[in-house]
Amino acid sequence: MPNAGDDLPSPPQNLTIATTGASGALYLRHVLVALERDNRVRNVNFIASDSALRVLAEELGLSGRTNLVAQVTGRSRVSRKIHQQFNSDIGANVASGSYPADAMVVMPCSVGTLARIANGIAWQLIERAADVCLKEKRPLVLCVRETPLNKIHIRNLYRAADAGATIFPLVPAFYFRPDTLDQMAHELACRVLAHVGLPQPDAYQWKG
C-alpha cells in the first residue's frame, strides 16, 4: 500500500532567484534569508541585473558587486548555498535546459524584464534562464512591481502567463496587521516560496 502523500511533488532543491530594476529589494532580502535557512533547498543561483544593483544601493544601502549575497542577506559570511551568477554570463549553468533547475523566481520583476521574457528576447542571463523555464515547463514566478499598468504592460502580463509563467504581483497583505515593513515583506516572501513548494513554518495562516 502506498503511503499517504507519496504522490505529492518533492520540494524544489535547486532554485534560480533573479532580481531586476524595480522597487522591492526588501522582499528579495527576506526570500534569500528564508532560502538560506531552509534545509530542503540545496542550491540557489542568484542573478542581479545592472539596474537591480542601483535599486539595492538605494533601498538597502548596498554598494558594488563584491559579496553581494552577503550584503543582501545581512550575513557576515559568504553563503555556501547561494551562488551569484553574472547577468552578462549567457553561458552560465542556468542558461541551459540540461541544467536541473527546479523553479525560478524573479523578485522584483521590472516591466522591462517582463517585456523581454514575454516576447522571447533572451539577450542576458535573467531572460535566458526564464526562457529555459518556460520551454522546459518548469515553474517561473514573476513578481511584477509597477503601477499604474498601461496596455503594453497588461498585454505582456497576459503573454507571459499564457506561456506558462505565474504572475505574482508584489501586493502586501495587511489582514495580519504587520507592525513593521520587515514583517510585511517577510509574509509576502513566504507566500511566494509556498507557491513554488516551499511553505515556511513561520508564515501567517488565516484562521477565519
ZARO-37448 format. One record per residue (C-alpha): x, y negated, z. Coordinates in steps of 0.001 Angstrom, whole numbers. Layout:
+---------+---------+---------+
:      c1 :      c2 :      c3 :
+---------+---------+---------+
:       X :       Y :       Z :
...
+---------+---------+---------+
end
This chain:
+---------+---------+---------+
:      c1 :      c2 :      c3 :
+---------+---------+---------+
:       0 :       0 :       0 :
:    1427 :   -3420 :    -911 :
:    1799 :   -5863 :    1940 :
:    -362 :   -8950 :    2102 :
:    1420 :  -11813 :     355 :
:    3574 :   -9568 :   -1862 :
:    2177 :  -11288 :   -4938 :
:    2977 :  -14777 :   -3692 :
:    5799 :  -16571 :   -5546 :
:    9107 :  -16928 :   -3738 :
:   10083 :  -20408 :   -2583 :
:   12397 :  -22162 :   -5059 :
:   16053 :  -21755 :   -4123 :
:   17689 :  -23812 :   -6865 :
:   16298 :  -27306 :   -7393 :
:   17106 :  -30316 :   -9521 :
:   16400 :  -33707 :   -7941 :
:   16755 :  -36840 :  -10046 :
:   16294 :  -40498 :   -9177 :
:   15825 :  -43411 :  -11549 :
:   15484 :  -47170 :  -11544 :
:   12134 :  -47578 :   -9804 :
:   11430 :  -48664 :   -6249 :
:   11135 :  -45861 :   -3705 :
:   14629 :  -44916 :   -2534 :
:   13315 :  -44204 :     977 :
:   11168 :  -41375 :    -404 :
:   14259 :  -39907 :   -2063 :
:   16178 :  -40035 :    1211 :
:   13518 :  -38004 :    3004 :
:   13369 :  -35411 :     203 :
:   17127 :  -34862 :     267 :
:   17277 :  -34702 :    4076 :
:   14458 :  -32135 :    4094 :
:   16165 :  -30024 :    1433 :
:   19479 :  -30194 :    3282 :
:   17949 :  -28646 :    6383 :
:   15650 :  -26162 :    4586 :
:   17302 :  -22734 :    4747 :
:   15135 :  -21439 :    1910 :
:   16961 :  -23740 :    -514 :
:   20431 :  -22631 :   -1583 :
:   21404 :  -25254 :   -4140 :
:   20331 :  -28741 :   -5206 :
:   21657 :  -30539 :   -8281 :
:   21261 :  -34287 :   -7764 :
:   21316 :  -36798 :  -10633 :
:   21110 :  -40591 :  -10304 :
:   20731 :  -42893 :  -13282 :
:   22729 :  -46128 :  -13506 :
:   19575 :  -48092 :  -12764 :
:   18943 :  -45904 :   -9714 :
:   22298 :  -46977 :   -8284 :
:   21084 :  -50579 :   -8341 :
:   17876 :  -49600 :   -6533 :
:   19793 :  -47570 :   -3943 :
:   22028 :  -50564 :   -3307 :
:   19074 :  -52934 :   -2922 :
:   16804 :  -50687 :    -841 :
:   19223 :  -48571 :    1203 :
:   22294 :  -50792 :    1230 :
:   24475 :  -48258 :    -589 :
:   27478 :  -49062 :   -2740 :
:   29214 :  -47166 :   -5535 :
:   29044 :  -43531 :   -6595 :
:   31528 :  -42116 :   -4072 :
:   29902 :  -39668 :   -1649 :
:   26522 :  -40803 :   -2944 :
:   24630 :  -37857 :   -1446 :
:   26117 :  -38511 :    1990 :
:   25224 :  -42186 :    1654 :
:   21617 :  -41464 :     684 :
:   21065 :  -38896 :    3429 :
:   22928 :  -40895 :    6056 :
:   25229 :  -37979 :    6843 :
:   28909 :  -38430 :    7636 :
:   29977 :  -35192 :    5958 :
:   29801 :  -34090 :    2352 :
:   26900 :  -31736 :    1646 :
:   27775 :  -28178 :     664 :
:   24278 :  -27655 :    -736 :
:   23527 :  -30853 :   -2669 :
:   25824 :  -31402 :   -5652 :
:   25932 :  -34655 :   -7596 :
:   25783 :  -34477 :  -11379 :
:   26534 :  -37465 :  -13568 :
:   23717 :  -38642 :  -15805 :
:   26148 :  -39058 :  -18681 :
:   27232 :  -35398 :  -18480 :
:   24941 :  -33909 :  -21073 :
:   26917 :  -30651 :  -20801 :
:   26144 :  -30113 :  -17112 :
:   24601 :  -26840 :  -15936 :
:   21014 :  -28148 :  -15746 :
:   21162 :  -29184 :  -19420 :
:   20819 :  -25541 :  -20466 :
:   17788 :  -23288 :  -20295 :
:   20103 :  -20420 :  -19378 :
:   20809 :  -22096 :  -16035 :
:   18302 :  -20735 :  -13464 :
:   16825 :  -23935 :  -12059 :
:   13551 :  -23153 :  -10291 :
:   11994 :  -26625 :  -10390 :
:   12791 :  -30308 :  -10913 :
:   11551 :  -33426 :   -9161 :
:   12148 :  -36966 :  -10441 :
:   11749 :  -39318 :   -7473 :
:   11121 :  -42082 :   -8078 :
:   10438 :  -41827 :  -11791 :
:   10522 :  -45118 :  -13691 :
:    8120 :  -45610 :  -16587 :
:   11159 :  -45841 :  -18872 :
:   12258 :  -42358 :  -17817 :
:    8648 :  -41191 :  -18119 :
:    8521 :  -42516 :  -21676 :
:   11666 :  -40686 :  -22718 :
:   10539 :  -37407 :  -21117 :
:    7037 :  -37675 :  -22588 :
:    8412 :  -38271 :  -26072 :
:   11278 :  -35774 :  -26025 :
:   14081 :  -38356 :  -26035 :
:   16750 :  -36490 :  -24086 :
:   19783 :  -38725 :  -24516 :
:   21035 :  -38403 :  -20919 :
:   21086 :  -35608 :  -18358 :
:   17915 :  -36520 :  -16433 :
:   15741 :  -36440 :  -19528 :
:   17503 :  -33351 :  -20880 :
:   17046 :  -31445 :  -17607 :
:   13367 :  -32424 :  -17603 :
:   13033 :  -31328 :  -21234 :
:   14560 :  -27961 :  -20305 :
:   11976 :  -27526 :  -17543 :
:    9156 :  -28208 :  -19985 :
:   10443 :  -25883 :  -22699 :
:   11165 :  -23111 :  -20188 :
:    7786 :  -23692 :  -18470 :
:    9336 :  -24466 :  -15100 :
:    7745 :  -26871 :  -12594 :
:    8534 :  -30515 :  -13326 :
:    7202 :  -33151 :  -10910 :
:    7350 :  -36801 :  -11970 :
:    6894 :  -39148 :   -9008 :
:    5988 :  -42179 :  -11059 :
:    6262 :  -45613 :   -9473 :
:    4700 :  -48509 :  -11367 :
:    1714 :  -50817 :  -11027 :
:    -314 :  -52009 :  -12811 :
:    -207 :  -49490 :  -15643 :
:    -541 :  -50611 :  -19237 :
:   -1900 :  -48449 :  -22052 :
:    1587 :  -47294 :  -23068 :
:    2235 :  -46024 :  -19532 :
:   -1115 :  -44240 :  -19432 :
:    -519 :  -42579 :  -22807 :
:    2898 :  -41389 :  -21655 :
:    1443 :  -40051 :  -18392 :
:   -1015 :  -38031 :  -20456 :
:    1684 :  -36795 :  -22848 :
:    3928 :  -35655 :  -20008 :
:    1035 :  -33928 :  -18216 :
:    -122 :  -32326 :  -21463 :
:    3412 :  -30951 :  -21979 :
:    3317 :  -29305 :  -18558 :
:    4621 :  -31884 :  -16079 :
:    2863 :  -32719 :  -12825 :
:    2278 :  -36429 :  -12344 :
:    2720 :  -37198 :   -8641 :
:    2482 :  -40971 :   -8112 :
:    4218 :  -42353 :   -5050 :
:     996 :  -43212 :   -3251 :
:    1464 :  -43130 :     549 :
:   -1172 :  -41781 :    2937 :
:   -2460 :  -43804 :    5864 :
:   -5016 :  -41451 :    7423 :
:   -2404 :  -40069 :    9826 :
:   -1673 :  -43653 :   10970 :
:    2089 :  -43877 :   10430 :
:    3901 :  -46248 :   12778 :
:    6959 :  -46737 :   10580 :
:    7977 :  -46757 :    6926 :
:   10073 :  -43660 :    7622 :
:    7026 :  -41734 :    8847 :
:    5067 :  -42774 :    5768 :
:    7915 :  -41817 :    3409 :
:    8544 :  -38527 :    5181 :
:    4922 :  -37448 :    4845 :
:    4861 :  -38113 :    1109 :
:    8189 :  -36297 :     703 :
:    6636 :  -33305 :    2487 :
:    3674 :  -33385 :     109 :
:    5970 :  -33333 :   -2924 :
:    8051 :  -30467 :   -1564 :
:    4936 :  -28468 :    -690 :
:    3811 :  -28910 :   -4284 :
:    6909 :  -27072 :   -5561 :
:    6531 :  -24271 :   -2998 :
:    8461 :  -25667 :     -41 :
:    5925 :  -26638 :    2661 :
:    7655 :  -28368 :    5571 :
:    6944 :  -27372 :    9183 :
:    6628 :  -30962 :   10415 :
:    4216 :  -32122 :    7709 :
:     931 :  -33615 :    8869 :
:   -2128 :  -31452 :    8242 :
:   -5596 :  -32950 :    8267 :
:   -7879 :  -31024 :   10631 :
:  -11151 :  -32718 :    9767 :
+---------+---------+---------+
end
